[in-house]
Amino acid sequence: APVVFLLAPPSERLTNYLLDDPAGPFVGQLDWPDWLCSSPEKHEDSAAITGKWREWDFQYSKREPFLLKADWHSVDGWGDELEIFVPRRDKMVPVRRAPPRVLAFVEAFREANSACWAAIVDRLEKVKSESEDDILRSRLLKMMIEEFRERGHFGAIEVQAGPANVRREMQWHRDGATGLLHLGITLGGKRKLQLKARGSDDNWDQELAMEPGHVYLSSPFLFDHSVAYNAAATAGSGPILALMCRFGFLEEEDALWANHLRTRDMLEVAKIISDCLKTATDDGTLRMPTMQEIRTLEEVHAKK
């Protein structure tokens, strides 16, 4: 499938707005567990996490022991807590609603680009109508159509936080199907995102510097990638704070079946998503929400 990677210029206003949410975990001084700053590889006890990190469900990350990770959902209509598929744990997990300003931003991003998601659904429905006799193909298409209708795109947020006391590097990997449509937001620290895609006719390698305020939209289901984190002592850097927004699969059986699926049918779904992202970008209709749109949604949510 064609790889689409869209990167928005960093916005200090958006970064500060999300970080300074009085109801969220990032406002004020960040107090890190002592073990996370010394020998995180030797520690596997999430019970030692206290304060606002514990309040917002952060846990020890076995895969990246230098990070704390939490899982939130970003759909206002899903309520205070909902069980969704968490890919790093490969199972359904009850997750809490994201802090008000993160929730407002992701909901505003969905709204601002509703025409693009509608175009994807239209294409998926057309293919489904031509595939009623193919049970597995129809199952996949039905699942993805329902995900968009339930606002599940970007519905699962993996939150990453760490003190960045030394330079770190994440293992190379390729996301599961929750990463067919992925919104990444850097709120703190400096990261280098490394990408590799291999095809029969072309090879693609990229390195992208991510700074606070950078937002990217892509499909990391389609390419191998790794992240290098600068040490906080590096000039202009700081602690790692990032939000990874993926599909929030709502049905366990479907999620376990589809997340590691790499078939011709899944390739067709990936092509449809990439094609629609490219078309919306070329048309100039794919955009970031304005701060006014985000603040308006925050106020609407607060009144419920």
N, C-alpha and C positions, 0 to 999 in steps of 0.2 A: 504494500500500500504506500502511496506517497506520504512522506513525513512532512507535517506542518508544525512549525515551531514559531510562535508569535510572542514577542517580548515587548512589553510596554515600558516607556521611560519611567525611571524612578520618581515617585511622588512623595516629598517630605510631608506634605499635608496629610495624605492618606496614612502614611506610616505613623505619624504622631497621633492621629485620630484613633487608630487601632490599638496602639500601645497604651494610650492614656485612658482607656476605658476604665472608669472607676469600679466597675463590676467585674473586670477581668483579672487575669493573673500577672499581667506584664507591667502594670502601673507601679511607679516608685522603684525603690531599690530591690534588686533581685538577689535573694539570699540562697546560695547554692548549698546543697548537702556537702559536708566536708569530704566525704569519700569520693564524690564526683569530681572534686578538684585535685585529688591525690592519686588514687589507684582504682579507677572505675572498673577496670577489667577484672579485679579481684572481688567485686561486690555484686551480689545478685539479690539483695533484699529490698524489695519495694517498700516494705514496712518502715524503712528508715527515712522515707520521704515525708516531710512535714510541711506545715504552713500552707501557703496558698497553692504550692505545687500539689500537695495532697488534696486540698479542697477541690482543685480542678482535675483530679483523677490522673495526674502524671505518675508514670511508673518507670522502673528500670528497663532499659532496652538491652536485651541480650545480644542482638545483632550489632548495634552501635552503642556499646557501654558508656561512651562519653556523652550520650544524650539522655534526657528524660523525654518520654513520649506520652501523649494523651490522645484520646479519640473523642471527638465531638460530632454532633450532626448540625447541619446548617439549613434546616427547613422549618420555618416558624410553625407550620401546620402539623408538624410531627410531635409537638408537645415537649414537655420538660425532659422526657427520656424516652428512647425508643431502641429496640433491638435491631441492629443492622449488621451486615457482614463487615468484619474488620480484616483486611487482607494480611496484615503482618501477623495476625494470630490465626488466620485461616478458619475462622468460625464466627458465628453470630454472637454479638456482645451488646448488652445494654449500654448505650452511650447517652450522655447528657447533651442538652442544647448548648450551642456555642455561646460565648459572651455576647451581649447585645450588639456591640459594634461590629464584631466579626460576622455575626448573623446578618446584620443589616447590609454589610458590604457584599456578601455572597448572594443574598437575595436580590440586591440591586443589580449585580452583574448578570444574574439570570434574566431579570426583567429587561435590562438594556439591550440584551441580545436575543430576545424571545423569537424574533423572526428567523434567526439562524437555527435555533433548536426546532422550530416548527418545520423548517425545510428538511432537517434531518429526519423527523418523524414522517413527513410526507413521503420521502424516499423509501424509508423502511417499510411503510405500509404498502407502497406500490409493489415492492419486492415480495412482501408477505402474501399479497393477493394473488401473485403468480406462482406461489409455492405451497399451496394448501395441502398437496399430496405428500410433501416431504416433511415428516413429523419433526425431525431434529432441527431442520432449517426454520420451520414455523415456530418451534419452541423458542429458539434463540431470538428471532425477530420480535415475537410477542413480548419476551422478557425485556428487550431493549426499548421497545415502544412504551411499555408500561413504566419503565424507569423514568423516561422523560415526562410522561404524564403525571407521575407522582412527584415530580421535581427532584428526582434522585440524582440528577447530574450535579456534581460538586457537593452531594449530600453528605458524604463522609469526609471528615477532616482529620488528618493525622497531624498533630502538633509536635514540633521538635524544638527542644530547648536545651542549651548546654553552655557552660562557662567559657569554652574555647580557650582553656589555659595553655594548650599547645596545639600545633597544627594536626589536623586529623583528616582521614580519608575514608569514605564509605566504599564498601565492596561494589564491584561492577555487578549490575543486575538488570533485568527487564521486568517491568511491572506486569501483573495479571490484567484481566479484562476490566477491573475497576479503573485502570489507567488508560482506557480508550479515550477518555476525555478528562484532562487533568489541568487544574488551575493551581499554580505554585506562587506563593507570596513570601518574599523575604522581608522580615521585620527587624532583624538584627544580625550583625556580623557580615563578613564578606566570604562568599562561597564561589567556587569555580565548578560549574556544571560541565561535565565532559560527556559527549554523546558520540555513539558509533552506530551506524546502520549499514548493513551489507545486503546488496542485491546482485542479481545475475548480471546486470549491466552497469552498476554504479556502486561506489562506496562513498559513505558520507561520514566525515569526522568534524566535530565542532567543539570548541571550548568557549564557554560564555561566562563572563564575570557577573556575579549577582551581588548587588548591594542593597541596603535597606530601601524599600519602596519598589523594588523590581517585582513585576508580576508577569508570569508567562502562562501561555495556554498551549497545550500540545497533547500528544498521545504517546506517553512513554511505554505503552504496551508494544509499540512498534520498534523500539530501538534500545540497545544496551546503553546504560549510563552509570556514571559515578559522580560523587560530589566530594570535592576537597574543601575543607574548612580552614580558613586562616586563623592563626592564633590571635586572641583578643589584643595582645600587646602590639600587633602590627598596626602601623599608623592608620588611623581612620577606621579601624575595625572594632569589634566588640563581641558580646556574647551571641551565640547562635539562637535565633528565633525565627521559625519558619512554619508556614501552614501549607499542607499538601491536601488539596481538595479533589476527591475522586468520586466515582459513582458510589452511591450508597445502596447496595443491593439489599432488598427487603425480604427475600425468600431464601431460606437456607439451602434447600435442595438445588434450586436454580443457581445460586451463588457458587456452591461447591462444584457444580458441573461446569459452569461457564468460565470461572475465573482463570483456569489454566487451559482453556480450550483454544487450540490454534489449528483451525480447519479452514477450508475454502469458504464456508459460510461466515465464519468470524472475520476472515479477510475482507469479505464483501461489506460487512458492517463497518469495519475500519476504513475502507475506501470511501463509503458514504459520508462518514463523519469528517474525514480529511477533506473530501471534495467540498462539502458545505462550509467548512471553516475557510478554505481557500477562496471560495466564491464570495463569502461575506467580507473577507479581507480585501479582495480585489474591488468589490463594490463600495468599499469605505463605510459599510454599515456595522461591522464588528467594532465594538468600542468599550472603553472603560466607563463605568457609571460616573456621573458627576458627584461631587461632595454633597450638593444639595439633594440629589436623589437618594444618596445613602442616609443622610441625616433625616430626611422625611420618613424613610422606612423605619429608622430607629424609633422615631416618635410614634409611628403607627403601631409598632410592636409593643411599645411601652403602655399604650392605652388599652391593650387587650386584657 
